[in-house]
Amino acid sequence: MQLGMLTACLPQWSLERVAAWAADAGYEALEVACWPSTGGRDFEAAHLPVASFGQREADRTRELFDEHGLGLSALAYYENNLHPDPERREEIRTHLKRSIDAAQLLGVPCVGTFIGRDPTRSVADNLAEGERVLPELVDYAGERGIKLIIENCVMEGWHPDGYPGNLAYSPELWEWMFSLGFYLNWDPSHLTWIGIDPVETIAPYADRIVHAQAKDVELDPRERNRYGFFGKVGKGDDPWDMGWWRYRVPGRGQVNWPKVVDRLYEHGFTGTLSVEHEDPIWGGDDERITQGLKIAHGTLRPLIVG
């Protein structure tokens, strides 16, 4: 198992700067964000120009990672592959394919994305649509030796009422997406706030967990007593404000990291545990973001053998 980090928390930094900092901080691998641009929402970054990526860019990127002794665990483009607007969906689909092409050139085994959802349609209708349009993406990746990994983020901010906007949030839905050929980028924080014990989901799906996110979550049961499980109705300008929980860096929330790492080892996980930093306490400027990444490293590094 390697300890890595997702680069999306530092969108204004170059990949060269992120790699140098991460190596100096003791990280072993990067999960590289490759959105076409930043600004669509928080926690996305354009650290690899995959739309214009060729062999020269791949060689330079590998040289950068070799220089700093880092692995490249995955490329990250987490967008809505069932977007209701056909034009936007095609843009997402095209960029995801370019990310897969770049991963092939780099020798990266995985590309991460979301299933997504059309919020104007029922879950059943979305699953039927997914069965129609998503296998072509899985085939495109498979033909190039790449696994498409889906993060189990609820993406409640994508739904106007705060309901799940990414139909990959539960083991029931994992089994559906596995039947289409996807793999899992497993994240315990999302499972925790929706009431699923993350540790208990590792053993049954270990053969499909090829990458993992290290993000924590802090729950406030008193606020949940006011808003209910589905969160605040009046979210103002922030569709992600549920009112009773928030993401934290590992070690600052409710996730039991010794148990998580131990269970991953028990069931043969040899991939990258990648810190995904979305902690509002340790955010807002470069100094606080990097301090948050140091806290995460200090929590997880002692748990990883070797």
HELIX and SHEET records of a PDB file:
HELIX    1   1 THR A    7  CYS A    9  5                                   3    
HELIX    2   2 LEU A   15  ALA A   25  1                                  11    
HELIX    3   3 VAL A   50  SER A   52  5                                   3    
HELIX    4   4 GLN A   55  HIS A   68  1                                  14    
HELIX    5   5 PRO A   86  LEU A  106  1                                  21    
HELIX    6   6 VAL A  123  VAL A  133  1                                  11    
HELIX    7   7 PRO A  135  GLY A  142  1                                   8    
HELIX    8   8 GLU A  156  TRP A  158  5                                   3    
HELIX    9   9 PRO A  171  SER A  179  1                                   9    
HELIX   10  10 PRO A  188  TRP A  193  1                                   6    
HELIX   11  11 PRO A  198  THR A  201  5                                   4    
HELIX   12  12 ALA A  203  ARG A  208  5                                   6    
HELIX   13  13 PRO A  221  TYR A  227  1                                   7    
HELIX   14  14 TRP A  257  GLU A  266  1                                  10    
HELIX   15  15 ASP A  286  LEU A  300  1                                  15    
HELIX   16  16 ARG A  301  LEU A  303  5                                   3    
SHEET    1   A 9 GLN A   2  LEU A   6  0                                        
SHEET    2   A 9 ALA A  29  ALA A  33  1                                        
SHEET    3   A 9 GLY A  71  ALA A  76  1                                        
SHEET    4   A 9 CYS A 110  THR A 113  1                                        
SHEET    5   A 9 LYS A 147  GLU A 151  1                                        
SHEET    6   A 9 TYR A 183  TRP A 186  1                                        
SHEET    7   A 9 ILE A 209  ALA A 214  1                                        
SHEET    8   A 9 THR A 272  VAL A 275  1                                        
SHEET    9   A 9 GLN A   2  LEU A   6  1                                        
SHEET    1   B 2 ASP A 216  LEU A 219  0                                        
SHEET    2   B 2 TRP A 245  ARG A 248 -1                                        
END                                                                             
